[in-house]
Amino acid sequence: MARTTSDIVIDAPADQIMDVIADFGAYPDWATGVKAANIVAGSEGGRAEQVHFILDATPIRDEYDLGYTWDGNRSVSWSLAEKGSMLKSMDGAYVLEPLDGDQTRVTYQLAVDVSIPLLGMLKRKAEKVIIDTALKGLKKQVEAL
């Protein structure tokens, strides 16, 4: 499955950005369309291993669980652990690259497959909108702290 990728530079160190990414309870405040994000299973390090999401991002309304794999403050990847009614698969990742000073390049990779038929071009465009919206929301949330 091909992934759609985009990146943004955030004026904060990687650990602060990863703290915001790991704070699932705050997602409804900054992640467009996320109505709730509840941790189902955690790890010893305190970061979630599985999270239940309620999404209302027209035209997609769904509930699903994502399973997470963390690599310190360098990256986090996820995949669909419990399918929803519309999502058939979702694989994604945030990759953080420290830059000069306290800046970090955040790259978001995403591949989504839904149960409704979509042309490949439309699917990639939807993924691009999701990614760009999420990166802008993440930047705003992190830099406001």
Stockholm file with secondary structure:
# STOCKHOLM 1.0

chainA/1-145         MARTTSDIVIDAPADQIMDVIADFGAYPDWATGVKAANIVAGSEGGRAEQVHFILDATPIRDEYDLGYTWDGNRSVSWSLAEKGSMLKSMDGAYVLEPLDGDQTRVTYQLAVDVSIPLLGMLKRKAEKVIIDTALKGLKKQVEAL
#=GR chainA/1-145 SS CCCEEEEEEESSCHHHHHHHHHCGGGHHHHSTTEEEEEEEEECTTSCEEEEEEEEEETTEEEEEEEEEEEETTTEEEEEEEECCSSEEEEEEEEEEEECSTTCEEEEEEEEEEESSCCCHHHHHHHHHHHHHHHHHHHHHHHHHC
#=GC SS_cons         CCCEEEEEEESSCHHHHHHHHHCGGGHHHHSTTEEEEEEEEECTTSCEEEEEEEEEETTEEEEEEEEEEEETTTEEEEEEEECCSSEEEEEEEEEEEECSTTCEEEEEEEEEEESSCCCHHHHHHHHHHHHHHHHHHHHHHHHHC
//
